[in-house]
Structure formats: structure tokens, C-alpha cells
Amino acid sequence: MSSSEKEKSEYLPDLIANESVLWNQKASVNLKPLLRNGCIPIILLLITPIVLDSIVHATPASLIIIIALYDVVAPPALILIFLYMIYFVVQSKKTTYYLTSERLLETRNAKILEEIPRENLQGFETDQFMKSEWHHQNLGVEYYEITITDQKSGKFMILTGIDKKSVSLVEKWAKGNRL
């Protein structure tokens, strides 16, 4: 194993004998779940009193009940949502993807979370196991979200923040071509 391969696999446990790291990349933050599970609930918490006020037509007794409930529910809910968002971003930044000579790996904190063997992808057309969609653009570089499905086991892996060159690299790797 060369020194660059040692650096790449420094935090990668459980390499199989004669397995080498061909490519690795840190994950980026996937904004879809963050928006869906974080920002949208915050917006709902902010809009709820206005909607409830218009529904009950602002009678003093009902307004007092709404304000009391909102004062009890909203602060803990906002704190929990913000904690979730921070946790989500930190976990995303700890995730790294590896292409080895034998497997595609998703790791976090030096532990393998998901793996798809290369042999399970061979023999299938690219559109049968891989779907890529545009994720974002940064400094003129387009990044994609790749979903790789292992047709044999039914498992799938979502790789976020992958550039176009790496998308084609994963495709070549899965078809058994040399990189």
C-alpha cells in the first residue's frame, strides 16, 4: 500500500485483504431533509398563532388559551428543532464515502455504516442501479446527489455533494472498468 493509500485509509477500518482505496470524498450537507425536518417546522411554529387567531376570530378567552399553549409548546419545540439541525450538520460533516477495489463504503467516525459490494452492481445497466440528480453549485462546480441501489440485496446508499467527475468515476468502477 502506497503512502497516499495509507493516508486515504487511515480512518477506514475493516479493509479486506488485497483491498485498496481508489477514491474517497467527504459528504456535504443534504439540504432537503434539513429543510423538511428543521426549517419547515420552525416556520409552522411562527405562523401557527396567526392562523389560530384568525380561526377563532380573536375572542379574548380563546386568545388567552392559544397564547398560554403557545408559550408552553413553542420554546421547547424551537430548541429541539435547532438541536436537530446542528446534529444533522455535524453528522453530515463526519461522513466520508470510499470506493475501494471491492466495495463502495459510507463511513462515519471510522465505522462503516453502509457497504455495497462491487460485484452486486456488475451486470446491470447504469440506470438500473444508479440515479444522479443535481444537488447544488459552488464556485462554478456542479455537485450531485447519487443514489446507488444494490439490486441483489435491496440496500441503497445516497451519496451527497459528489462532483461530475466523481459521478463518472463511480459509474466506471461499478461496471468493472479500471479507474
C-alpha positions in Angstrom: 0.0 0.0 0.0 1.5 3.4 -1.0 1.7 6.3 1.4 -1.2 8.1 -0.3 -3.4 5.0 0.1 -2.4 4.8 3.8 -3.5 8.4 4.2 -6.8 7.7 2.5 -7.5 4.6 4.6 -6.1 6.0 7.8 -9.6 6.2 9.3 -11.1 3.4 7.3 -11.4 0.2 9.3 -12.0 -3.4 8.1 -10.4 -3.4 4.7 -10.4 -6.9 3.2 -7.1 -8.5 2.3 -5.8 -7.0 -1.0 -8.4 -4.3 -1.0 -7.2 -0.8 -1.7 -8.9 2.6 -1.5 -9.4 4.1 -5.0 -11.3 7.2 -4.2 -12.7 9.0 -1.2 -14.7 12.1 -0.5 -16.4 13.9 2.4 -20.2 14.2 2.2 -21.8 17.5 2.0 -24.9 18.6 3.9 -28.0 17.4 2.2 -30.4 20.3 2.4 -33.7 18.5 1.6 -34.1 16.7 4.9 -32.7 19.7 6.8 -35.3 21.9 5.3 -38.1 19.4 5.7 -37.3 18.4 9.3 -35.9 21.7 10.5 -36.9 24.9 8.7 -40.5 24.0 7.8 -41.4 23.2 11.5 -39.9 26.5 12.6 -41.9 28.4 10.0 -45.0 26.5 11.1 -44.3 27.4 14.8 -44.1 31.1 13.8 -47.2 31.1 11.6 -49.4 29.0 14.0 -50.5 31.8 16.3 -51.6 34.0 13.3 -53.6 31.1 11.8 -55.2 30.2 15.1 -56.0 33.8 15.8 -57.8 34.1 12.5 -59.7 30.9 13.1 -61.1 31.8 16.5 -61.8 35.4 15.5 -59.8 36.7 18.4 -62.2 36.3 21.2 -60.4 37.2 24.4 -60.8 33.8 26.2 -59.7 31.7 23.2 -56.7 34.1 22.6 -55.6 33.6 26.2 -55.7 29.8 25.8 -53.8 30.0 22.5 -51.1 32.2 23.9 -50.7 30.1 27.0 -50.4 26.9 24.9 -48.0 28.5 22.5 -45.8 29.9 25.4 -45.5 26.4 26.7 -45.1 24.4 23.5 -43.1 26.8 21.2 -39.8 27.4 23.2 -39.0 23.7 23.7 -40.1 22.8 20.2 -37.8 25.5 18.7 -34.9 24.3 20.9 -35.4 20.7 19.8 -35.6 21.7 16.1 -32.4 23.8 16.4 -30.6 20.9 18.2 -31.7 18.6 15.4 -30.4 20.9 12.7 -27.0 21.2 14.5 -26.8 17.4 15.0 -27.7 16.8 11.3 -25.0 19.2 10.0 -22.3 17.7 12.3 -23.2 14.2 11.3 -23.1 15.1 7.6 -19.6 16.6 8.0 -18.4 13.4 9.7 -19.5 11.2 6.8 -17.0 10.0 4.2 -17.5 7.9 1.1 -14.9 5.4 -0.1 -14.6 3.5 -3.3 -12.3 0.5 -2.8 -11.3 -2.2 -5.2 -14.1 -4.3 -3.8 -16.8 -2.2 -2.2 -18.5 1.2 -2.0 -18.5 2.4 1.6 -20.2 5.0 3.7 -18.4 5.7 7.0 -18.9 7.9 9.9 -16.5 8.2 12.8 -14.3 5.4 11.4 -17.2 3.0 11.4 -18.7 1.5 8.2 -22.4 2.4 8.1 -23.3 1.0 4.7 -21.4 -1.0 2.1 -22.3 -2.2 -1.4 -20.1 -4.9 -3.0 -18.8 -4.1 -6.5 -19.9 -7.5 -7.8 -23.5 -6.8 -6.9 -23.6 -3.9 -9.3 -21.9 -5.6 -12.3 -24.2 -7.0 -15.0 -26.7 -4.2 -14.6 -27.2 -1.1 -16.8 -26.3 2.1 -15.1 -29.8 3.4 -14.8 -30.8 0.1 -13.0 -28.5 0.8 -10.0 -27.6 4.5 -10.1 -29.6 7.7 -10.2 -28.0 11.1 -10.0 -29.7 14.4 -9.6 -28.3 17.9 -9.4 -27.7 19.0 -5.8 -26.1 22.4 -5.9 -23.4 24.6 -7.5 -20.4 26.1 -5.8 -17.8 28.3 -7.5 -18.8 27.0 -10.9 -18.6 23.3 -9.9 -21.8 21.4 -10.0 -22.5 18.8 -7.3 -24.8 15.9 -7.5 -26.7 13.5 -5.2 -26.2 9.9 -6.2 -28.5 7.1 -5.2 -26.9 3.7 -5.6 -29.2 0.7 -5.3 -27.9 -2.8 -4.7 -30.4 -4.9 -6.8 -29.3 -8.2 -5.2 -29.7 -7.2 -1.5 -32.2 -4.3 -1.9 -30.0 -1.9 0.0 -29.3 1.6 -1.2 -26.9 4.3 -0.5 -27.2 8.1 -1.0 -24.0 10.0 -1.7 -24.3 13.8 -1.4 -22.2 16.5 -2.8 -20.4 14.5 -5.5 -18.9 16.3 -8.4 -19.5 15.3 -12.0 -16.0 13.7 -12.4 -16.7 11.5 -9.3 -20.1 10.5 -10.7 -18.5 9.1 -13.8 -15.7 7.5 -11.7 -18.3 5.7 -9.6 -20.1 4.6 -12.8 -16.8 3.2 -14.3 -16.0 1.5 -11.1 -19.4 -0.2 -10.9 -19.0 -1.5 -14.5 -15.7 -3.1 -13.6 -13.5 -0.7 -15.6 -10.1 0.3 -14.4 -10.0 3.8 -12.9 
